[in-house]
Amino acid sequence: MKIAYVTTYDASDVHNWSGLGFHLANALRNERAEMDYIGNLNVRHDKLTRIKKLFYSKALGQRYQYQREPWVAEGYADQIESRLDPSVDCIVSPGSIPIAKIRSKIPTVFYTDATFAGMLGFYDDFSNLCAETIRNGHRLEQEALSSCSLAIYSSDWAAKTAIENYAVDPRKVRVIPFGANVDPNRTREDIMRMIRSRPTDVCRLLFLGVDWQRKGGPLALEIAERLNKAGMKTELHIAGLRQPPVDPLPDFVIDHGFISKSTPEGRKQLDELIAGSHFMVLMSKAEAYGLVLCEANSFGVPDIASNVGGIPTIVRDEVNGKVFPLQTSAADIALYIANLFRTTTATKTWPSPPSMNTSSGSTGIYPDVA
């Protein structure tokens, strides 16, 4: 199959969209697809959009997203079609907007983690939007769903928001969870060695993310604090933040700063950090998916996460972690972690993990943690 792979950014840069565009392209190429990259699509702000943004923010106190303007999607479509090889079998994009207004008869497929309806009021950037942006956002989402041959979402939550909020044939909506955006070069034996090499005298929690508040950093900090006060020595390792979230940091917090996964040194540091942890903690208030949860699982690290957005598609209770309702207290989560940590470290009984697939496109099956 020959695929026109469409991204607004450079899909060869692993930094873009948490590396999803990069790893998704690699997964397709590994399936022997011939890839024709169409990226770095440009849309310039015009004077009117700058005026609109200023008016909505200053006069009405509302957010305005120029990316939802119809002319933006039209501009993308023009650029794509001017670079489109007519011999391709299909057009694939990790986003709905770039292909919403494509006029070509070539089948289109998009593969993403959320709909506009699902994000509306969910993330801060999608809260308090002006009526014009809401109207345009729904219109573009509907056009993409109406014109595509296949709409693939990474979670049950995202697919449900598409079917419930837009006129779309459910038969062309599919759920394929994103996988860990790492090289799948670890065997089951490798993972078991990692699990057994973790210390038994200290519990290591890991928080990975650039948004400390939205991803539940304060709750992760409180969980670690409660575990220590209860007599279980605990470390909270944090990475991804350019500035420490708390000043001064408690002595049980180890801040690794921002680590770039685009360099061999950065990737190695992240791999070692995850491999040496007992739990990934991501108590997000809002999360369309949660790729770091898949990444942790690929190292045999169970997830402690909130039951929001796409997370429940990744984390299955007592299999590869556990999800908690948003209102769950730090004390209850700390108690769960303490009981599980003490049980597994005391008995030294870890089940052998079944076969795994950590390439993008599948969450795989991970070691039991119960």
Long-range contacts (C-beta under 8 A, 24 or more apart in sequence): 1-33, 1-34, 1-89, 1-90, 2-33, 2-34, 2-36, 2-85, 2-87, 2-88, 2-89, 3-28, 3-33, 3-34, 3-35, 3-36, 3-88, 3-89, 3-90, 3-91, 3-92, 4-36, 4-38, 4-80, 4-84, 4-85, 4-88, 4-90, 4-91, 4-92, 4-106, 5-35, 5-36, 5-37, 5-38, 5-39, 5-92, 5-93, 6-38, 6-39, 6-41, 6-80, 6-91, 6-92, 6-93, 6-98, 6-99, 7-37, 7-38, 7-39, 7-41, 7-93, 7-94, 7-95, 7-98, 8-39, 8-40, 8-41, 8-76, 8-95, 8-97, 8-98, 9-39, 9-40, 10-39, 10-40, 11-37, 11-39, 12-37, 12-39, 13-262, 14-181, 14-261, 14-262, 15-260, 15-261, 15-262, 17-94, 18-181, 18-291, 19-181, 19-261, 19-291, 20-94, 20-178, 20-181, 20-291, 20-360, 21-94, 22-181, 23-179, 23-181, 23-359, 23-360, 24-94, 24-111, 24-178, 24-360, 24-361, 26-359, 26-360, 27-179, 27-359, 27-360, 27-361, 28-92, 30-359, 36-85, 36-88, 38-79, 38-80, 38-83, 38-84, 41-75, 41-76, 41-79, 41-80, 41-98, 42-75, 42-79, 43-67, 43-72, 43-75, 43-76, 52-132, 56-130, 56-132, 60-130, 61-128, 62-128, 62-129, 62-130, 63-125, 63-126, 63-127, 63-128, 63-129, 63-130, 63-133, 64-129, 64-130, 64-132, 64-133, 65-129, 65-133, 65-137, 67-97, 68-97, 68-116, 68-133, 68-136, 68-137, 68-140, 69-136, 70-101, 70-136, 70-139, 70-140, 72-97, 73-97, 73-98, 73-100, 73-101, 73-140, 73-143, 74-101, 76-101, 77-101, 77-102, 77-103, 90-149, 96-140, 96-141, 96-144, 96-145, 96-148, 96-151, 97-140, 97-144, 99-144, 99-147, 99-148, 100-140, 100-141, 100-143, 100-144, 100-147, 101-143, 102-147, 107-148, 107-149, 107-150, 108-147, 108-148, 108-149, 109-148, 109-149, 109-150, 109-151, 109-152, 110-144, 110-148, 110-150, 110-151, 110-152, 111-152, 111-153, 111-154, 111-176, 112-152, 112-153, 112-154, 112-158, 113-153, 113-154, 113-155, 113-158, 113-178, 113-288, 113-289, 113-310, 114-153, 114-158, 114-161, 114-288, 114-289, 114-309, 114-310, 115-141, 115-153, 115-158, 115-161, 115-162, 115-165, 115-166, 116-140, 116-141, 117-141, 117-161, 117-162, 117-164, 117-165, 117-166, 118-157, 118-158, 118-161, 118-162, 118-165, 118-288, 118-309, 119-288, 122-286, 122-288, 122-309, 123-214, 123-286, 123-288, 124-214, 138-165, 138-166, 141-166, 142-166, 142-167, 148-172, 150-174, 152-176, 154-178, 154-288, 154-289, 154-310, 154-313, 155-288, 155-289, 155-309, 155-310, 155-311, 155-312, 155-313, 155-314, 156-310, 156-312, 156-313, 157-309, 157-310, 157-312, 157-313, 158-288, 158-310, 175-313, 176-361, 176-362, 177-294, 177-313, 177-314, 177-361, 177-362, 177-363, 178-289, 178-291, 178-294, 178-360, 178-361, 178-363, 179-294, 179-298, 179-357, 179-358, 179-359, 179-360, 179-361, 179-362, 179-363, 179-364, 180-291, 180-294, 180-295, 180-297, 180-298, 180-358, 180-359, 180-360, 180-363, 180-364, 181-291, 181-294, 181-295, 181-360, 182-271, 182-295, 182-298, 182-358, 184-298, 184-356, 184-357, 184-358, 184-359, 186-298, 186-299, 186-356, 186-358, 188-352, 188-353, 188-354, 188-355, 188-356, 191-299, 191-300, 191-353, 191-356, 191-367, 192-300, 192-350, 192-352, 192-353, 192-367, 194-275, 194-276, 194-299, 194-300, 195-300, 195-350, 195-367, 196-348, 196-350, 197-276, 198-276, 198-277, 198-278, 200-345, 201-233, 202-233, 202-234, 202-235, 203-227, 203-232, 203-233, 203-234, 203-235, 203-278, 203-279, 203-337, 203-338, 203-341, 204-234, 204-235, 204-237, 204-276, 204-277, 204-278, 204-279, 205-234, 205-235, 205-236, 205-237, 205-277, 205-278, 205-279, 205-280, 205-281, 205-304, 205-337, 206-236, 206-237, 206-238, 206-239, 206-273, 206-274, 206-277, 206-279, 206-280, 206-281, 206-296, 206-301, 207-236, 207-237, 207-238, 207-239, 207-240, 207-280, 207-281, 207-282, 208-238, 208-239, 208-240, 208-270, 208-274, 208-280, 208-282, 208-292, 208-295, 209-240, 209-241, 209-282, 209-292, 210-240, 210-241, 210-242, 210-258, 212-241, 212-245, 213-285, 214-284, 214-285, 214-286, 214-287, 215-282, 215-283, 215-284, 215-285, 215-287, 216-281, 216-282, 216-283, 216-284, 216-285, 216-306, 217-245, 218-245, 219-283, 219-330, 219-333, 220-281, 220-283, 221-245, 221-246, 221-250, 221-253, 222-330, 223-281, 223-283, 223-304, 223-330, 223-333, 223-334, 223-337, 224-250, 224-252, 224-253, 225-250, 225-252, 225-330, 226-330, 226-331, 226-334, 227-334, 227-337, 227-338, 228-252, 230-334, 230-338, 232-338, 232-341, 232-342, 236-281, 237-273, 237-277, 239-270, 239-273, 271-299, 274-299, 274-301, 275-299, 275-301, 277-301, 278-302, 278-341, 279-303, 279-304, 279-321, 279-337, 279-341, 280-304, 280-305, 280-321, 281-305, 282-306, 282-311, 283-324, 283-333, 284-308, 284-309, 284-311, 285-326, 287-311, 289-313, 289-314, 290-314, 293-321, 294-358, 294-363, 294-364, 297-321, 297-363, 297-364, 297-366, 298-356, 298-358, 298-364, 298-366, 300-353, 300-366, 300-367, 302-340, 302-366, 302-367, 302-369, 304-333, 304-336, 304-337, 313-363, 314-363, 318-368, 318-369, 318-370, 319-366, 319-368, 319-369, 319-370, 320-365, 320-366, 320-367, 320-368, 320-369, 321-369, 340-369, 340-370, 344-369
